[in-house]
């Protein structure tokens, strides 16, 4: 794993962080690019860290939005990149970049950092990241963090889950408890706000906040 700091910053263990899983194949002119940009900007205004794959497309939209936040606080824009045979360019809106050789190690570090996950439009990678997150929540390997679908492209996937695995008893209704669907970034922010508020209230009262504890340590 290669670690690169693009500025003199350190990750704070007590920060609330949102991972955004999304496509590298979306251009700036696409409406979903603006949605992800606005989403990350609002997260930054709330002093929430944003974690992406650090690449182009919607990942760039998220990191750019966070960088352009109105409230210049101490939140960070983090990229967990991956070495690929065909090199994927790292975007220039990151505070911290970490480059991994193995997808499994990278995924576990996403989980280690995440207090919430947003699944924006994407392909195989985004779908894998959703199911991996969901499996760890279902089996209590990580905290019960919200998994938020952004946009309408995932509607069919949720319908399939309810029609087949759920209906046939391969999973239980409660397994869907922490899965949410947001039509736009404003709805996604409202969901994040609910869990962020609870996180801050527990910290203020000196109560333990749930931190994911898995094999591969980032710190």
Residue pairs with C-beta under 8 A, 6 or more apart in sequence:
1 98
1 99
1 100
1 101
1 105
2 98
2 99
3 97
3 98
3 99
4 96
4 97
4 98
4 99
5 95
5 96
5 97
6 94
6 95
6 96
6 97
7 95
7 96
9 76
9 95
9 96
11 49
11 76
11 78
11 96
11 113
11 218
11 219
12 74
13 211
13 219
14 203
14 209
15 47
15 48
15 49
15 75
15 76
16 47
16 48
16 49
16 115
16 116
16 196
16 199
16 200
17 48
17 49
17 50
17 51
17 78
17 113
17 114
17 115
17 116
18 43
18 48
18 49
18 50
18 51
18 114
18 115
18 116
18 117
18 118
18 192
19 50
19 51
19 52
19 110
19 113
19 114
19 116
19 117
19 118
20 36
20 39
20 40
20 50
20 51
20 52
20 58
20 59
20 62
20 117
20 118
20 120
21 52
21 53
21 110
21 117
21 118
21 119
21 120
21 122
21 125
21 126
21 129
21 130
22 36
22 52
22 53
22 57
22 58
22 59
22 61
22 62
22 119
22 120
22 121
22 122
22 126
23 57
23 58
23 120
23 121
23 122
23 123
23 125
23 126
24 53
24 55
24 56
24 57
24 58
24 59
24 88
25 57
25 123
26 32
26 33
26 57
26 58
26 61
26 121
27 33
27 57
28 61
32 58
32 120
32 121
32 150
32 151
33 57
33 58
33 61
34 61
35 120
35 150
35 151
35 184
35 185
36 58
36 61
36 62
36 65
36 120
36 150
36 185
37 61
37 62
37 64
37 65
37 68
38 65
38 185
39 62
39 65
39 118
39 150
39 185
39 188
39 189
40 50
40 61
40 62
40 63
40 64
40 65
40 66
40 77
41 65
41 66
41 68
41 69
41 70
42 185
42 189
43 49
43 50
43 65
43 66
43 75
43 189
43 192
44 50
44 65
44 66
44 67
44 68
44 69
44 71
44 73
44 75
44 77
45 69
45 70
45 71
46 71
46 193
46 196
47 71
47 73
47 74
47 75
48 75
48 192
48 196
49 75
49 76
49 77
49 78
49 113
50 62
50 63
50 65
50 66
50 75
50 76
50 77
50 78
51 78
51 79
51 80
51 110
51 113
51 114
52 59
52 62
52 63
52 77
52 78
52 79
52 80
53 59
53 79
53 80
53 81
53 82
53 125
54 63
54 78
54 79
54 80
54 81
54 90
54 91
54 94
54 97
55 79
55 81
55 88
55 89
55 90
55 91
56 88
56 89
56 91
58 120
58 121
58 122
59 79
59 91
60 91
60 93
62 77
62 120
63 77
63 79
63 91
63 93
63 94
64 91
64 93
66 75
66 77
66 93
67 77
67 93
69 75
76 95
76 96
77 93
77 94
77 95
77 96
78 94
78 95
78 96
78 97
78 98
78 113
79 90
79 91
79 94
79 96
79 97
79 98
80 98
80 100
80 106
80 109
80 110
81 88
81 90
81 97
81 98
81 99
81 100
82 88
82 99
82 100
82 101
82 103
82 106
83 99
83 100
83 101
90 97
90 99
98 109
98 218
100 106
100 109
105 216
107 128
107 129
107 132
108 214
108 215
108 216
109 216
109 218
110 129
110 133
111 132
111 133
111 136
111 142
111 212
111 214
112 212
112 213
112 214
112 216
112 217
112 218
113 212
113 218
114 133
114 142
114 145
114 212
115 143
115 145
115 195
115 196
115 199
116 145
116 146
116 147
116 148
116 191
116 192
116 195
116 196
117 129
117 130
117 133
117 145
117 146
117 147
117 148
118 148
118 149
118 150
118 188
118 192
119 126
119 129
119 130
119 147
119 148
119 149
119 150
119 154
120 126
120 150
120 151
121 150
121 151
121 153
127 157
130 147
130 149
133 142
133 145
133 147
134 147
134 175
134 179
135 141
136 142
136 214
137 143
137 144
137 145
137 147
137 178
138 171
138 175
141 214
142 212
142 213
142 214
143 210
143 211
143 212
144 177
144 178
144 210
145 178
145 195
145 212
146 178
146 180
146 191
146 192
146 195
147 178
147 179
147 180
148 180
148 181
148 182
148 188
148 191
148 192
149 158
149 179
149 180
149 181
149 182
150 182
150 184
150 185
150 188
151 182
151 183
151 184
152 183
154 181
155 181
158 179
158 181
161 171
161 176
162 176
164 170
165 171
166 172
166 173
166 175
166 176
180 191
182 188
182 190
182 191
199 209
202 208
202 209
203 209
